Amino acid sequence: MEELLNAFGTTALWPMILVALPLVSGGWWLRRLGRRRTLALARARASQRSIRELTAGEVMVSGRFTALGGGRALLEEGEDRAVIEREPNAPAILDGERVLVAGLAIDQVDDPRPGGYRARARLWRIDARGSSARVAPGANGFERATRAARLRGTLGALLFAAGVAVAVASSVIAWRAAVQVDDTGSYGEVE
């Protein structure tokens, strides 16, 4: 590479900057996405509680999943229940499977299933639509998502650092190609 820069002088700096610029901007963007997702998942993890303790706001609960149709599902944990609203085209989850739900508890709605006189008539409705909401089968779905977000952030940081290193290295090499030190120690232009 130094031979190339010696042959072309500072004109060879521009291709290196054109390589470094996408690395820096892409790395910055990827790191930003990874950090946002990691923070959203950490906020969801901090709001974890049982269905019995639900209040309005961001929540994370677990329980047995039962599909009701039309993007709605019932989440049961013992005698406690909550209604989950998902995207109608969300991936199918088997009835009776244990899921972890992160979303927004909005309000209380009537129980969509008939129950005995001891069952609660009003259930919390959890909106699990959007970028920070999630319905994951098993307890490890959120751990996988957290690992993926951290990996994305780390990859972005590495790309950013590589772009900065390429820009600095190409600048130094181009400067060395444009200016040389003669035997007396003074700088002169390359001929």
Secondary structure, 3 states (H helix, E strand, C coil): CHHHHHHHHHHHHHHHHHHHHHHHHHHHHHHHHHHHHHHHHHHHHHCECCHHHCCCEEEEEEEEEEEEECCEEEEEECCEEEEEECCCCCCCCCCCCEEEEEEEEEEEEECCCCCCCCCCCEEEEEECCCCCCEEEECCCHHHHHHHHHHHHHHHHHHHHHHHHHHHHHHHHHHHHHHEEECCCCCEEECC
